[in-house]
């Protein structure tokens, strides 16, 4: 199917890559989009399957999981990554769904780590299986972890996720710390009236624990039954709520850092981050692509525009043809999304397939 040229309101019209652009960006040069953003980061959803049923991620009924044939195979993913690295991708994050539920994931990660030019492989997990996998993940090539954790209360964890697994997740975090993973980032989706009474508890963790607590604004993605504007809370409001812990000191951004704005309390061992896709768009510095579990390439999380790589991969396309599709996707990367706290915008994809 190639490129779907459907555009979101407020974005630039679709363009096709010129021959000169393609020839100049298929030789290992840094790939940039039409707005001079350097693209160096690929997020890969390995599967839409998950061992939790978080209210804001999974539809409460009628969810159909992809079959193994519908998922990209590991060989297909590795081929896409090799081509992406030839275009300047340096960093890959594996996500889902829950990536650790996919069979033979460790074998795949070892093969991924052997790709020349790929310098940074990270993993996002819900932590349920982390205690069992942490040591093997480290040996396979993973050094940095993001762990989704929206509450520090076991009963509330079960209410949000549908599973009584808080103790297993915390054991996974402890195991990762013991093994020296760094950084370990805890992703907290901020939900007004659900977990906002725990923001101070999360913030205080950083005083004594070498963790980065990242508060993420709730986004209208997919068909989650939980979404409504009443549960949205901005990063600025979160900062106000955690003021009793102490003043926040900005931490300078590092190369390859993501969209989080990082702060630290005076004398704290860890740090606090704020990801604000709704209240403070960071589209001007977005450096990423997303490969969905069903083989579609997205240049923007909050845009429904996708390029179907799977069909081309399975119909004999050459590496050069796949590369051209990837370049075209990047050149069509929208300048920014149009979703705001008071606006009607929505992303209609399923988060578990797009990749959290």
Secondary structure, DSSP 8 states (H G I E B T S, - for coil): -EE-----TTS-------HHHHHHTSSS--EE-TT--EE-EEEEE--S--S---TTTS-SS------TTTS--HHHHHHHHHHHHHTT--EEEEESS-GGGSTTHHHHHHHHHTSTT--EEEEEE-STTHHHHHHHHHHHT--EEEEE---S-HHHHHHHHSS--HHHHHHHHHHHHHHT-S-EEEEEEE-TTTTGGGHHHHHHHHHHS--EEEEEE---BTT-TT--GGG---HHHHHHHTGGG--EEE----TT--S-EEEEETT-SSEEEEE-TTTS--GGG--EEEE-TTSEEES-TT----EEHHHHHTTT--HHHHHHHHHHHHHT--S-----TTS---B-S-HHHH--
